[in-house]
Amino acid sequence: MPPPPPSLQFLPSRRLMCFIVSLDGAASTLYFLPPPRLLEGLRTARALMSFDGLHRADDALDELLPWAGSV
C-alpha cells in the first residue's frame, strides 16, 4: 500500500496561525506565524509538501565501497 499523500492542516487564530505539514504519513512539521504573514506561511507549507517521499533509493554501503572490507 503506498504511503498517504502529504497533507496540510491550518489552525487560524487572532494571535498566531498554526501550520501542520505531514509527509509520508509519519514525519510532521509544526510552525506558528502571526496573521500578517499568512501568505509566507502558505508558501512555506507548499515548499515543505514538495519533499514528499524518496526520489531515489540509496545503494547499500557495501555496494558503494566494495574494497572497504579489505582495508
N, C-alpha and C positions, 0 to 999 in steps of 0.2 A: 504494500500500500504506500503510495507516495506521501511525502510529508505535506502538511497543510500549507496553503499559500501564506505569505506574510500578511499580517493584519495590523491595523492602527485603531487604537481606542483613544478618544479625545474626551477629556472631562473639563468643561469650562467652569470658571468661577469669576468672581469680580476681582480678586487679588492675583491669582495665579491660574494658569491653564496647565493641565497635566496631559502629556502625550505618552502613550504606552505603545511601543512598537514591538511586535512579536515576530521572530524569524524562526523557521524550521520547527515550529511547534514547541521549542524549548527555550531558546535564548530570547530575553526581553530587555528592552531599554526603556527606562523611565526618566523623563526630564520635565522640568517646570519652566514656564516663561510667563512674564507679565502680559496682560491682554494686548497692549500696543504692539507686541512682537508676534502676533498671530501668524502672519504670512511667513515670517522667518521660521517659525516652528513647523509649519506645514511643508516648507521646502526641505527642512532638515529631516522630517519624517519620511518624505518621499525618497530622499537620498539614502536613508537607512534601509528602507524597504527594497532598494535595488540590490542589496547584498544578500539576496535570498539564496541559500544553499551553496554547495561547492560547484565551481565551474569546471574543475578537473580533479581527477584522482591522483594523489601523490604516489610515486613509486615507493616501495619498501626500501629501507635504508640499505639492506644488503644488496639490492639490485643497483643502487646508485654507487656504492663503493664495494665492488667485488673483491678488492685487494685488502680490505680493512682487517680481515681475519688473519692475514699473513704478516702483519706488521709487528 
